[in-house]
């Protein structure tokens, strides 16, 4: 089943042979490090191609022309490191990964070295570095925090031309309602291609609600 899922994901996302090899190496690294670092939910590792690889790759189809990405709370590199592997054949493609956990940063750095992923790993808290990363085209974060908190962190970016892409589960609408109490922004809810109940929240033109 895992082989079938891999083949389907690679085909659906038109992945080259070179990129497929890099993604295979990423999966091997994730599997090896998982035994000691607990990088992802153990049950999801059996469905890594659907739950993690495909879930990350779908973001590229939403912003196919973007080359400067920022992934907050990168953890196991989902989606940021996967995006970097898929985009590394594109001129100028680069992803910055922000992660405060040093052990997870070690995984990100080692896997990026082995795969040649075009990334910069920032071992730092988001609020400490976000103001220095304003040349970002797309900022993303998966399973990190409620939308209102994501908007607070990314305010220095989303008040300019940066686009936010935030995968959310079945509570996406509730999180939007709560965020709109504090923020004014343009948003779209894009259906997830990997989970019929999930949505990707696309955010632009952020500003605070007047008190």
Backbone as a printed PyTorch tensor [residue, N CA C, xyz], in Angstrom:
tensor([[[  0.8270,  -1.2030,   0.0000],
         [  0.0000,   0.0000,   0.0000],
         [  0.8630,   1.2560,   0.0000]],

        [[  1.9530,   1.2530,   0.8020],
         [  2.8400,   2.4070,   0.8380],
         [  3.4480,   2.6830,  -0.5280]],

        [[  3.8280,   1.6000,  -1.2420],
         [  4.3980,   1.7630,  -2.5820],
         [  3.3760,   2.3410,  -3.5280]],

        [[  2.1350,   1.8680,  -3.4410],
         [  1.0700,   2.3930,  -4.2930],
         [  0.8240,   3.8690,  -4.0150]],

        [[  0.8070,   4.2450,  -2.7350],
         [  0.6100,   5.6460,  -2.3680],
         [  1.7500,   6.5030,  -2.8980]],

        [[  2.9720,   6.0320,  -2.7530],
         [  4.1250,   6.7690,  -3.2650],
         [  3.9900,   7.0170,  -4.7570]],

        [[  3.6770,   5.9750,  -5.4980],
         [  3.5430,   6.1080,  -6.9550],
         [  2.4570,   7.0980,  -7.3260]],

        [[  1.3420,   7.0400,  -6.6180],
         [  0.2290,   7.9430,  -6.9130],
         [  0.5760,   9.3890,  -6.6050]],

        [[  1.2010,   9.6130,  -5.4700],
         [  1.5720,  10.9820,  -5.0910],
         [  2.5670,  11.5720,  -6.0840]],

        [[  3.5830,  10.8020,  -6.4330],
         [  4.5890,  11.2900,  -7.3790],
         [  3.9640,  11.6040,  -8.7370]],

        [[  3.0280,  10.7760,  -9.1490],
         [  2.3620,  10.9980, -10.4390],
         [  1.4560,  12.2180, -10.4020]],

        [[  0.6580,  12.3340,  -9.3500],
         [ -0.2940,  13.4430,  -9.2570],
         [  0.3990,  14.7950,  -9.2020]],

        [[  1.6010,  14.8320,  -8.6420],
         [  2.3180,  16.0990,  -8.4930],
         [  3.4440,  16.2650,  -9.5100]],

        [[  3.4680,  15.3750, -10.4960],
         [  4.4130,  15.4830, -11.6210],
         [  5.8560,  15.6430, -11.1160]],

        [[  6.2240,  14.7720, -10.1910],
         [  7.5420,  14.8350,  -9.5650],
         [  8.5850,  14.1820, -10.4670]],

        [[  9.7040,  14.8430, -10.6540],
         [ 10.7810,  14.3030, -11.4810],
         [ 11.4700,  13.1430, -10.7820]],

        [[ 12.2560,  12.3820, -11.5450],
         [ 12.9760,  11.2580, -10.9670],
         [ 13.9530,  11.7260,  -9.8890]],

        [[ 14.6100,  12.8600, -10.1360],
         [ 15.5790,  13.3790,  -9.1660],
         [ 14.8840,  13.8060,  -7.8770]],

        [[ 13.7480,  14.4890,  -8.0230],
         [ 13.0070,  14.9100,  -6.8340],
         [ 12.4560,  13.7170,  -6.0820]],

        [[ 11.9910,  12.7070,  -6.7990],
         [ 11.4930,  11.4880,  -6.1550],
         [ 12.5850,  10.8400,  -5.3180]],

        [[ 13.8040,  10.8230,  -5.8330],
         [ 14.9240,  10.2460,  -5.0810],
         [ 15.1910,  11.0440,  -3.8050]],

        [[ 15.0840,  12.3640,  -3.9010],
         [ 15.2840,  13.2120,  -2.7190],
         [ 14.1880,  12.9790,  -1.6850]],

        [[ 12.9520,  12.8360,  -2.1470],
         [ 11.8400,  12.5810,  -1.2290],
         [ 11.9820,  11.2050,  -0.5780]],

        [[ 12.4630,  10.2330,  -1.3270],
         [ 12.7230,   8.9060,  -0.7480],
         [ 13.7620,   9.0070,   0.3690]],

        [[ 14.7860,   9.8080,   0.1350],
         [ 15.8230,   9.9800,   1.1540],
         [ 15.2620,  10.6870,   2.3780]],

        [[ 14.3910,  11.6730,   2.1460],
         [ 13.7320,  12.3500,   3.2660],
         [ 12.9260,  11.3510,   4.0980]],

        [[ 12.1470,  10.5060,   3.4290],
         [ 11.3270,   9.5140,   4.1420],
         [ 12.2110,   8.5500,   4.9290]],

        [[ 13.3280,   8.1440,   4.3440],
         [ 14.2600,   7.2520,   5.0430],
         [ 14.8380,   7.9270,   6.2780]],

        [[ 15.2030,   9.1910,   6.1370],
         [ 15.7210,   9.9460,   7.2810],
         [ 14.6600,  10.1080,   8.3720]],

        [[ 13.4420,  10.4400,   7.9640],
         [ 12.3490,  10.6120,   8.9200],
         [ 12.1030,   9.3140,   9.6780]],

        [[ 12.1150,   8.2130,   8.9700],
         [ 11.8910,   6.9140,   9.5970],
         [ 13.0080,   6.5790,  10.5830]],

        [[ 14.2420,   6.8710,  10.1920],
         [ 15.3860,   6.5600,  11.0560],
         [ 15.3880,   7.4360,  12.3070]],

        [[ 15.1730,   8.7390,  12.1320],
         [ 15.2060,   9.6640,  13.2750],
         [ 13.9750,   9.5060,  14.1680]],

        [[ 12.8700,   9.0420,  13.6020],
         [ 11.6480,   8.9150,  14.3730],
         [ 11.8230,   8.0030,  15.5770]],

        [[ 12.6890,   7.0130,  15.4670],
         [ 12.8750,   6.0520,  16.5540],
         [ 13.4470,   6.6840,  17.8100]],

        [[ 14.1220,   7.8170,  17.6630],
         [ 14.7280,   8.4540,  18.8380],
         [ 14.2280,   9.8770,  19.0780]],

        [[ 13.6440,  10.5180,  18.0630],
         [ 13.2490,  11.9200,  18.1950],
         [ 11.7420,  12.1440,  18.2110]],

        [[ 10.9500,  11.1330,  17.8290],
         [  9.4880,  11.2870,  17.7990],
         [  9.0800,  12.5550,  17.0460]],

        [[  9.4650,  12.6270,  15.7850],
         [  9.2520,  13.8360,  14.9850],
         [  7.8160,  13.9980,  14.5220]],

        [[  7.1300,  12.8920,  14.2540],
         [  5.7420,  12.9320,  13.8050],
         [  4.9330,  11.9220,  14.6020]],

        [[  3.6090,  11.9940,  14.4980],
         [  2.7840,  10.9890,  15.1500],
         [  3.1200,   9.6050,  14.6130]],

        [[  3.4090,   8.6390,  15.4760],
         [  3.8320,   7.3170,  15.0100],
         [  2.8850,   6.6880,  13.9960]],

        [[  1.5860,   6.8570,  14.1770],
         [  0.6250,   6.2530,  13.2510],
         [  0.7020,   6.8650,  11.8590]],

        [[  1.0720,   8.1410,  11.7750],
         [  1.1070,   8.8070,  10.4740],
         [  2.3010,   8.3840,   9.6350]],

        [[  3.3090,   7.7920,  10.2680],
         [  4.4980,   7.3850,   9.5220],
         [  4.1680,   6.2810,   8.5230]],

        [[  3.1560,   5.4700,   8.8240],
         [  2.7470,   4.4110,   7.9090],
         [  2.0760,   4.9730,   6.6560]],

        [[  1.5890,   6.1950,   6.7420],
         [  0.9340,   6.8410,   5.6060],
         [  1.6710,   8.1160,   5.2150]],

        [[  3.0020,   8.0570,   5.3140],
         [  3.8140,   9.2570,   5.1550],
         [  3.6120,   9.9280,   3.8030]],

        [[  3.4230,   9.1350,   2.7430],
         [  3.2870,   9.7420,   1.4160],
         [  1.9780,  10.5170,   1.2790]],

        [[  0.9350,  10.0660,   1.9160],
         [ -0.3480,  10.7760,   1.8400],
         [ -0.4570,  11.8480,   2.9100]],

        [[ -0.1620,  11.4810,   4.1580],
         [ -0.3830,  12.3750,   5.2900],
         [  0.6120,  13.5230,   5.3400]],

        [[  1.8150,  13.3210,   4.8260],
         [  2.8420,  14.3440,   4.9560],
         [  3.3600,  14.8560,   3.6090]],

        [[  3.7890,  13.9530,   2.7310],
         [  4.3680,  14.3960,   1.4570],
         [  3.3210,  15.0900,   0.5900]],

        [[  2.2280,  14.4050,   0.2930],
         [  1.1910,  14.9950,  -0.5620],
         [  0.5740,  16.2260,   0.0830]],

        [[  0.4050,  16.1810,   1.4010],
         [ -0.1920,  17.3130,   2.1000],
         [  0.6680,  18.5650,   1.9500]],

        [[  1.9910,  18.3810,   1.9340],
         [  2.8940,  19.5150,   1.7460],
         [  2.9560,  19.9590,   0.2950]],

        [[  3.0310,  18.9980,  -0.6190],
         [  3.2050,  19.3350,  -2.0320],
         [  2.0370,  20.1390,  -2.5910]],

        [[  0.8490,  19.9670,  -2.0400],
         [ -0.2970,  20.6940,  -2.5870],
         [ -0.1490,  22.2080,  -2.4370]],

        [[  0.6830,  22.6490,  -1.4910],
         [  0.8730,  24.0890,  -1.3330],
         [  1.5550,  24.7010,  -2.5490]],

        [[  2.4090,  23.9290,  -3.2100],
         [  3.0990,  24.4530,  -4.3930],
         [  2.1170,  24.7820,  -5.5110]],

        [[  1.0480,  24.0070,  -5.6160],
         [  0.0770,  24.2610,  -6.6810],
         [ -0.7390,  25.5210,  -6.4150]],

        [[ -0.7650,  25.9690,  -5.1590],
         [ -1.5040,  27.1910,  -4.8260],
         [ -0.6710,  28.4320,  -5.1610]],

        [[  0.6430,  28.3090,  -5.0280],
         [  1.5380,  29.4380,  -5.3120],
         [  2.6900,  28.9460,  -6.1940]],

        [[  2.3930,  28.5670,  -7.4320],
         [  3.4130,  27.9150,  -8.2770],
         [  4.5630,  28.8130,  -8.6940]],

        [[  4.3780,  30.1180,  -8.6680],
         [  5.4310,  31.0240,  -9.1150],
         [  6.3390,  31.4940,  -7.9780]],

        [[  5.9360,  31.2610,  -6.7450],
         [  6.7100,  31.7530,  -5.5950],
         [  8.0090,  30.9600,  -5.4390]],

        [[  9.0670,  31.6610,  -5.0840],
         [ 10.3670,  31.0110,  -4.8750],
         [ 10.9430,  31.2570,  -3.4790]],

        [[ 10.4090,  32.2320,  -2.7430],
         [ 10.9420,  32.5580,  -1.4170],
         [  9.8830,  32.2090,  -0.3620]],

        [[ 10.0930,  31.0690,   0.2860],
         [  9.1290,  30.5330,   1.2420],
         [  9.7030,  30.5910,   2.6570]],

        [[  8.8040,  30.6600,   3.6210],
         [  9.1550,  30.6370,   5.0360],
         [  8.2150,  29.6850,   5.7490]],

        [[  8.7820,  28.7200,   6.4690],
         [  7.9940,  27.7320,   7.2040],
         [  8.2320,  27.9230,   8.6910]],

        [[  7.1590,  28.1830,   9.4270],
         [  7.2590,  28.4490,  10.8640],
         [  6.9570,  27.1870,  11.6630]],

        [[  7.7590,  26.9500,  12.7090],
         [  7.5740,  25.7440,  13.5050],
         [  7.7800,  24.5010,  12.6670]],

        [[  8.9120,  24.4290,  11.9830],
         [  9.1150,  23.4220,  10.9290],
         [  9.0820,  21.9860,  11.4300]],

        [[  9.5250,  21.7440,  12.6590],
         [  9.4500,  20.3950,  13.2030],
         [ 10.2100,  19.3850,  12.3600]],

        [[  9.4750,  18.4740,  11.7430],
         [ 10.0610,  17.4400,  10.8890],
         [ 10.2150,  17.9030,   9.4430]],

        [[ 10.0490,  19.2060,   9.2240],
         [ 10.1990,  19.7190,   7.8670],
         [  8.9440,  19.6460,   7.0380]],

        [[  7.8030,  19.5960,   7.7120],
         [  6.5150,  19.5080,   7.0310],
         [  5.7500,  20.8010,   7.2610]],

        [[  5.5130,  21.6090,   6.2540],
         [  5.7720,  21.3300,   4.8410],
         [  7.1080,  21.8390,   4.2990]],

        [[  7.8580,  22.6410,   5.0670],
         [  8.9430,  23.4290,   4.4900],
         [ 10.0400,  22.6480,   3.8030]],

        [[ 10.5650,  21.6080,   4.4520],
         [ 11.6610,  20.8520,   3.8450],
         [ 11.1780,  20.0820,   2.6230]],

        [[  9.9610,  19.5640,   2.6910],
         [  9.3810,  18.8660,   1.5300],
         [  9.2060,  19.8310,   0.3630]],

        [[  8.7490,  21.0360,   0.6360],
         [  8.6100,  22.0500,  -0.4140],
         [  9.9630,  22.3580,  -1.0390]],

        [[ 10.9950,  22.4380,  -0.2140],
         [ 12.3290,  22.7300,  -0.7300],
         [ 12.8180,  21.6270,  -1.6560]],

        [[ 12.5470,  20.3800,  -1.3030],
         [ 12.9570,  19.2640,  -2.1490],
         [ 12.2040,  19.2800,  -3.4750]],

        [[ 10.9260,  19.6320,  -3.4200],
         [ 10.1280,  19.6700,  -4.6470],
         [ 10.4910,  20.8620,  -5.5280]],

        [[ 10.9860,  21.9300,  -4.9060],
         [ 11.2550,  23.1430,  -5.6700],
         [ 12.7090,  23.3760,  -6.0140]],

        [[ 13.6020,  22.4720,  -5.6030],
         [ 15.0310,  22.7720,  -5.7240],
         [ 15.5270,  22.8260,  -7.1680]],

        [[ 14.7560,  22.2960,  -8.1150],
         [ 15.1520,  22.3840,  -9.5200],
         [ 14.7680,  23.7260, -10.1390]],

        [[ 14.0140,  24.5350,  -9.4010],
         [ 13.6000,  25.8460,  -9.9010],
         [ 14.6620,  26.8860,  -9.5410]],

        [[ 15.0490,  27.7290, -10.4680],
         [ 16.0600,  28.7570, -10.1730],
         [ 15.6060,  29.6670,  -9.0300]],

        [[ 16.4830,  29.8540,  -8.0470],
         [ 16.2120,  30.7860,  -6.9600],
         [ 15.2900,  30.2840,  -5.8760]],

        [[ 14.8440,  29.0330,  -5.9530],
         [ 13.9070,  28.5260,  -4.9500],
         [ 14.6270,  28.3140,  -3.6210]],

        [[ 14.0290,  28.8260,  -2.5420],
         [ 14.6620,  28.7200,  -1.2250],
         [ 13.5950,  28.7720,  -0.1390]],

        [[ 13.7790,  27.9500,   0.8840],
         [ 12.8430,  27.9060,   2.0090],
         [ 13.6210,  28.1310,   3.3060]],

        [[ 13.1320,  29.0380,   4.1210],
         [ 13.7050,  29.2470,   5.4430],
         [ 12.8360,  28.5250,   6.4640]],

        [[ 13.4870,  27.7490,   7.3090],
         [ 12.8140,  26.9130,   8.2910],
         [ 13.0910,  27.4630,   9.6830]],

        [[ 12.0460,  27.8370,  10.3890],
         [ 12.1990,  28.3690,  11.7450],
         [ 11.7050,  27.3280,  12.7370]],

        [[ 12.5940,  26.9130,  13.6240],
         [ 12.2710,  25.8770,  14.6070],
         [ 13.0660,  26.1470,  15.8800]],

        [[ 12.3910,  26.1750,  17.0270],
         [ 13.0610,  26.5040,  18.2900],
         [ 13.6890,  25.2900,  18.9660]],

        [[ 13.2840,  24.0890,  18.5590],
         [ 13.8060,  22.8720,  19.1800],
         [ 15.1140,  22.4630,  18.5080]],

        [[ 16.1910,  22.4380,  19.2700],
         [ 17.5170,  22.1830,  18.6960],
         [ 17.6270,  20.7830,  18.0980]],

        [[ 16.9930,  19.7980,  18.7240],
         [ 17.0740,  18.4290,  18.1920],
         [ 16.3640,  18.3240,  16.8450]],

        [[ 15.2430,  19.0080,  16.7080],
         [ 14.5570,  18.9990,  15.4180],
         [ 15.3600,  19.7580,  14.3680]],

        [[ 16.0300,  20.8130,  14.7960],
         [ 16.9050,  21.5400,  13.8720],
         [ 18.0490,  20.6570,  13.3920]],

        [[ 18.5390,  19.7860,  14.2660],
         [ 19.5960,  18.8600,  13.8620],
         [ 19.0950,  17.9340,  12.7620]],

        [[ 17.8640,  17.4500,  12.9040],
         [ 17.2750,  16.6160,  11.8430],
         [ 17.1400,  17.4040,  10.5460]],

        [[ 16.6260,  18.6250,  10.6290],
         [ 16.4350,  19.4450,   9.4400],
         [ 17.7600,  19.7190,   8.7360]],

        [[ 18.7670,  20.0830,   9.4950],
         [ 20.0720,  20.4190,   8.9110],
         [ 20.7300,  19.2030,   8.2700]],

        [[ 20.6940,  18.0640,   8.9610],
         [ 21.3190,  16.8580,   8.4290],
         [ 20.5960,  16.3600,   7.1790]],

        [[ 19.2730,  16.3850,   7.2050],
         [ 18.5090,  15.9200,   6.0500],
         [ 18.6760,  16.8690,   4.8690]],

        [[ 18.7410,  18.1620,   5.1460],
         [ 18.9850,  19.1300,   4.0740],
         [ 20.3590,  18.9150,   3.4540]],

        [[ 21.3480,  18.5890,   4.2850],
         [ 22.6970,  18.3360,   3.7650],
         [ 22.7140,  17.1150,   2.8550]],

        [[ 22.0400,  16.0550,   3.2730],
         [ 22.0420,  14.8120,   2.5050],
         [ 21.2710,  14.9400,   1.1940]],

        [[ 20.2170,  15.7350,   1.2070],
         [ 19.3500,  15.8340,   0.0350],
         [ 19.6630,  17.0210,  -0.8620]],

        [[ 20.4930,  17.9310,  -0.3810],
         [ 20.7750,  19.1330,  -1.1570],
         [ 19.6100,  20.1060,  -1.1960]],

        [[ 18.7480,  20.0430,  -0.1970],
         [ 17.5780,  20.9290,  -0.1560],
         [ 18.0090,  22.3820,   0.0180]],

        [[ 17.4380,  23.3010,  -0.7590],
         [ 17.7900,  24.7200,  -0.6540],
         [ 17.0700,  25.3790,   0.5220]],

        [[ 17.6140,  25.2030,   1.7230],
         [ 16.9840,  25.7470,   2.9210],
         [ 18.0070,  26.4640,   3.7820]],

        [[ 17.4880,  27.3400,   4.6380],
         [ 18.2440,  27.8940,   5.7530],
         [ 17.4910,  27.5380,   7.0240]],

        [[ 18.1670,  26.9240,   7.9720],
         [ 17.5350,  26.5180,   9.2310],
         [ 17.8190,  27.5770,  10.2840]],

        [[ 16.7610,  28.1270,  10.8700],
         [ 16.8810,  29.1120,  11.9430],
         [ 16.4750,  28.4490,  13.2570]],

        [[ 17.4340,  28.1590,  14.1190],
         [ 17.1360,  27.6070,  15.4290],
         [ 16.8100,  28.7760,  16.3580]],

        [[ 15.5430,  29.1790,  16.3480],
         [ 15.1410,  30.3900,  17.0670],
         [ 13.6330,  30.3860,  17.2790]],

        [[ 13.1940,  31.2110,  18.1980],
         [ 11.7630,  31.4360,  18.3750],
         [ 11.2600,  32.3610,  17.2690]],

        [[ 10.0300,  32.1500,  16.8730],
         [  9.4650,  32.8900,  15.7400],
         [  9.5490,  34.3880,  15.9690]],

        [[  9.1300,  34.8400,  17.1430],
         [  9.0710,  36.2720,  17.4040],
         [ 10.4520,  36.9220,  17.3910]],

        [[ 11.4960,  36.1250,  17.5690],
         [ 12.8560,  36.6730,  17.5880],
         [ 13.4000,  36.9460,  16.1940]],

        [[ 12.8630,  36.2620,  15.1740],
         [ 13.4460,  36.3860,  13.8310],
         [ 12.4690,  36.8750,  12.7700]],

        [[ 11.1880,  36.8720,  13.0480],
         [ 10.2020,  37.1460,  12.0060],
         [ 10.4070,  38.5180,  11.3650]],

        [[ 10.8340,  39.5000,  12.1430],
         [ 11.0240,  40.8480,  11.6080],
         [ 12.1800,  40.9790,  10.6500]],

        [[ 13.0600,  39.9640,  10.6150],
         [ 14.2220,  40.0040,   9.7150],
         [ 13.9730,  39.2480,   8.4210]],

        [[ 12.7810,  38.6710,   8.2600],
         [ 12.5050,  37.7880,   7.1280],
         [ 11.4440,  38.3770,   6.2010]],

        [[ 11.4830,  39.6770,   6.0320],
         [ 10.4080,  40.3770,   5.3380],
         [ 10.4540,  40.2730,   3.8150]],

        [[ 11.4690,  39.6370,   3.2570],
         [ 11.4940,  39.4500,   1.8120],
         [ 10.8120,  38.1470,   1.3960]],

        [[  9.9930,  37.5930,   2.2740],
         [  9.2860,  36.3380,   2.0420],
         [  8.0920,  36.5470,   1.1070]],

        [[  7.9120,  35.6140,   0.1680],
         [  6.7180,  35.6400,  -0.6890],
         [  5.5680,  34.8620,  -0.0670]],

        [[  5.8810,  33.6750,   0.4700],
         [  4.8700,  32.8150,   1.0770],
         [  5.3350,  32.4030,   2.4600]],

        [[  4.4700,  32.5790,   3.4580],
         [  4.7480,  32.0730,   4.7970],
         [  3.7190,  30.9930,   5.1000]],

        [[  4.1830,  29.8690,   5.6370],
         [  3.2810,  28.7730,   5.9400],
         [  3.5910,  28.2060,   7.3240]],

        [[  2.6380,  27.4880,   7.8680],
         [  2.8120,  26.8230,   9.1630],
         [  1.7420,  25.7520,   9.2530]],

        [[  2.1460,  24.5650,   9.6750],
         [  1.2180,  23.4270,   9.7480],
         [  1.1970,  22.8840,  11.1680]],

        [[ -0.0180,  22.7560,  11.7210],
         [ -0.2120,  22.1630,  13.0470],
         [  0.6410,  22.8500,  14.0990]],

        [[  0.6680,  24.1750,  14.0520],
         [  1.5290,  24.9300,  14.9660],
         [  0.7410,  25.6800,  16.0280]],

        [[ -0.2960,  26.4220,  15.6340],
         [ -1.0200,  27.2750,  16.5670],
         [ -2.3440,  27.6880,  15.9330]],

        [[ -3.2960,  28.1900,  16.7380],
         [ -4.5360,  28.7230,  16.1700],
         [ -4.2480,  29.8740,  15.2050]],

        [[ -5.1700,  30.1200,  14.2870],
         [ -4.9610,  31.1280,  13.2580],
         [ -4.6910,  32.5050,  13.8520]],

        [[ -5.3890,  32.8650,  14.9120],
         [ -5.1830,  34.1860,  15.5090],
         [ -3.7390,  34.3680,  15.9680]],

        [[ -3.1370,  33.3130,  16.5160],
         [ -1.7440,  33.3880,  16.9400],
         [ -0.8050,  33.4400,  15.7400]],

        [[ -1.1070,  32.6830,  14.6980],
         [ -0.2970,  32.7240,  13.4780],
         [ -0.2890,  34.1210,  12.8760]],

        [[ -1.4350,  34.7770,  12.8920],
         [ -1.5170,  36.1310,  12.3510],
         [ -0.7200,  37.1100,  13.2120]],

        [[ -0.7470,  36.9200,  14.5240],
         [  0.0430,  37.7880,  15.4110],
         [  1.5330,  37.6440,  15.1090]],

        [[  1.9820,  36.4090,  14.9160],
         [  3.3930,  36.1880,  14.6100],
         [  3.7720,  36.7670,  13.2480]],

        [[  2.9070,  36.6120,  12.2650],
         [  3.2590,  36.9740,  10.8820],
         [  2.8350,  38.3820,  10.4890]],

        [[  2.3420,  39.1500,  11.4530],
         [  1.9210,  40.5210,  11.1490],
         [  2.9870,  41.3240,  10.3940]],

        [[  4.2870,  41.2440,  10.7570],
         [  5.2880,  42.0200,  10.0080],
         [  5.3590,  41.6490,   8.5290]],

        [[  4.9120,  40.4490,   8.1690],
         [  4.9590,  40.0020,   6.7840],
         [  3.6460,  40.2550,   6.0530]],

        [[  2.5420,  39.9000,   6.6900],
         [  1.2500,  39.9200,   6.0070],
         [  0.6610,  41.3150,   5.8680]],

        [[  1.2670,  42.2920,   6.5060],
         [  0.8360,  43.6720,   6.2730],
         [  1.4570,  44.2170,   4.9900]],

        [[  2.3560,  43.4550,   4.3720],
         [  2.9520,  43.8600,   3.0950],
         [  2.4120,  42.9470,   2.0010]],

        [[  3.2820,  42.4540,   1.1250],
         [  2.8160,  41.6510,  -0.0120],
         [  2.9230,  40.1520,   0.2100]],

        [[  3.3570,  39.7220,   1.3830],
         [  3.4970,  38.2960,   1.6600],
         [  2.1260,  37.6370,   1.7660]],

        [[  2.0400,  36.3970,   1.2890],
         [  0.8180,  35.6010,   1.3710],
         [  0.9940,  34.5310,   2.4370]],

        [[ -0.0070,  34.3360,   3.2750],
         [  0.0040,  33.2700,   4.2580],
         [ -0.7790,  32.0650,   3.7650]],

        [[ -0.1940,  30.8820,   3.8850],
         [ -0.8850,  29.6280,   3.5690],
         [ -0.8360,  28.7500,   4.8110]],

        [[ -1.9940,  28.5650,   5.4430],
         [ -2.0400,  27.8800,   6.7230],
         [ -2.9910,  26.6830,   6.6550]],

        [[ -2.4680,  25.4580,   6.5180],
         [ -3.3330,  24.2760,   6.5300],
         [ -4.0400,  24.1300,   7.8710]],

        [[ -5.3480,  23.8900,   7.7900],
         [ -6.1590,  23.7410,   8.9930],
         [ -7.1080,  22.5590,   8.8340]],

        [[ -7.5310,  22.0040,   9.9480],
         [ -8.4400,  20.8780,   9.9430],
         [ -9.8930,  21.3010,   9.9260]],

        [[-10.7380,  20.4900,  10.5070],
         [-12.1860,  20.7250,  10.4450],
         [-12.6130,  21.9710,  11.2190]],

        [[-11.7320,  22.5210,  12.0580],
         [-12.0760,  23.7090,  12.8360],
         [-11.6510,  25.0070,  12.1470]],

        [[-11.3490,  24.9460,  10.8650],
         [-10.8640,  26.1310,  10.1480],
         [-11.8450,  27.2920,  10.2430]],

        [[-13.1230,  27.0380,  10.0570],
         [-14.1110,  28.1150,  10.0840],
         [-14.1840,  28.7610,  11.4660]],

        [[-14.1090,  27.9480,  12.5110],
         [-14.1290,  28.4810,  13.8730],
         [-12.9120,  29.3480,  14.1350]],

        [[-11.7480,  28.8930,  13.6880],
         [-10.5250,  29.6740,  13.8800],
         [-10.5970,  30.9950,  13.1130]],

        [[-11.2030,  30.9770,  11.9380],
         [-11.3660,  32.2110,  11.1750],
         [-12.2400,  33.2000,  11.9330]],

        [[-13.3510,  32.7280,  12.4730],
         [-14.2630,  33.6010,  13.2100],
         [-13.5540,  34.2360,  14.4090]],

        [[-12.7800,  33.4400,  15.1290],
         [-12.0530,  33.9610,  16.2800],
         [-10.9920,  34.9770,  15.8480]],

        [[-10.3080,  34.6990,  14.7560],
         [ -9.2630,  35.6140,  14.2790],
         [ -9.8500,  36.9430,  13.8260]],

        [[-11.0460,  36.9060,  13.2790],
         [-11.6650,  38.1320,  12.7730],
         [-12.0960,  39.0720,  13.8890]],

        [[-12.0800,  38.6040,  15.1430],
         [-12.3310,  39.5020,  16.2640],
         [-11.1590,  40.4580,  16.4900]],

        [[ -9.9670,  40.0370,  16.0600],
         [ -8.7550,  40.8260,  16.2830],
         [ -8.1640,  41.4140,  15.0080]],

        [[ -8.4660,  40.7890,  13.8670],
         [ -7.7750,  41.1330,  12.6400],
         [ -8.7430,  41.3670,  11.4860]],

        [[ -8.3320,  42.2550,  10.5870],
         [ -9.0050,  42.4150,   9.3080],
         [ -8.0660,  41.8850,   8.2300]],

        [[ -8.5670,  41.0270,   7.3660],
         [ -7.7090,  40.4510,   6.3360],
         [ -8.5580,  39.8770,   5.2020]],

        [[ -7.9240,  39.7330,   4.0570],
         [ -8.5390,  39.0570,   2.9270],
         [ -8.1850,  37.5800,   3.0210]],

        [[ -9.1830,  36.7120,   2.8440],
         [ -8.8770,  35.2910,   3.0140],
         [ -9.7100,  34.4320,   2.0560]],

        [[ -9.1450,  33.2660,   1.7610],
         [ -9.8280,  32.2220,   1.0010],
         [ -9.6870,  30.9270,   1.7690]],

        [[-10.6860,  30.0640,   1.6560],
         [-10.6160,  28.7240,   2.2180],
         [-10.4960,  27.7490,   1.0450]],

        [[ -9.3350,  27.1510,   0.9160],
         [ -9.0560,  26.2620,  -0.2050],
         [ -9.1870,  24.8190,   0.2650]],

        [[-10.0410,  24.0200,  -0.3810],
         [-10.1890,  22.6190,   0.0460],
         [ -8.8670,  21.8610,  -0.0440]],

        [[ -8.5740,  21.0770,   0.9770],
         [ -7.3840,  20.2410,   0.9690],
         [ -7.5800,  19.0790,   0.0110]],

        [[ -6.5050,  18.7150,  -0.6830],
         [ -6.5570,  17.5810,  -1.5970],
         [ -6.2860,  16.2640,  -0.8870]],

        [[ -5.9380,  16.3150,   0.3940],
         [ -5.6080,  15.0940,   1.1300],
         [ -6.5950,  14.7720,   2.2460]],

        [[ -7.4970,  15.7050,   2.5450],
         [ -8.4630,  15.4930,   3.6300],
         [ -9.7090,  16.3120,   3.3090]],

        [[-10.8060,  15.6480,   3.0860],
         [-12.0330,  16.3380,   2.6570],
         [-12.5570,  17.3040,   3.7110]],

        [[-12.1820,  17.1230,   4.9660],
         [-12.6490,  18.0050,   6.0310],
         [-11.6740,  19.1420,   6.3350]],

        [[-10.5250,  19.1290,   5.6970],
         [ -9.5000,  20.1370,   5.9760],
         [ -9.5440,  21.2580,   4.9450]],

        [[ -8.9770,  22.3860,   5.3180],
         [ -8.9050,  23.5450,   4.4360],
         [ -7.5250,  24.1850,   4.5730]],

        [[ -7.1090,  24.8740,   3.5240],
         [ -5.9130,  25.7030,   3.5760],
         [ -6.3810,  27.1490,   3.5690]],

        [[ -6.0410,  27.8740,   4.6090],
         [ -6.4670,  29.2680,   4.7230],
         [ -5.4050,  30.1490,   4.0660]],

        [[ -5.8120,  30.8520,   3.0200],
         [ -4.9080,  31.7870,   2.3450],
         [ -5.2330,  33.1990,   2.8320]],

        [[ -4.2240,  33.8920,   3.3480],
         [ -4.4240,  35.1920,   3.9890],
         [ -3.5430,  36.2430,   3.3300]],

        [[ -4.1390,  37.4120,   3.0520],
         [ -3.3860,  38.5730,   2.5660],
         [ -3.9530,  39.8300,   3.2180]],

        [[ -3.2330,  40.9210,   3.0630],
         [ -3.7200,  42.2560,   3.4590],
         [ -4.1700,  42.3110,   4.9120]],

        [[ -3.2870,  41.9440,   5.7950],
         [ -3.6120,  41.8780,   7.2240],
         [ -3.4890,  43.2360,   7.8950]],

        [[ -4.4360,  43.5260,   8.7820],
         [ -4.3300,  44.6950,   9.6560],
         [ -5.1160,  44.4110,  10.9300]],

        [[ -4.7840,  45.1210,  11.9990],
         [ -5.5000,  44.9340,  13.2540],
         [ -6.8410,  45.6390,  13.2290]],

        [[ -7.8010,  45.0080,  13.9030],
         [ -9.1120,  45.6340,  14.0590],
         [ -8.9750,  46.8480,  14.9530]],

        [[ -9.5730,  47.9490,  14.5640],
         [ -9.5220,  49.1610,  15.3900],
         [-10.1820,  48.9080,  16.7330]],

        [[ -9.5490,  49.3250,  17.8180],
         [-10.1280,  49.0920,  19.1500],
         [-11.4000,  49.8940,  19.3490]]])
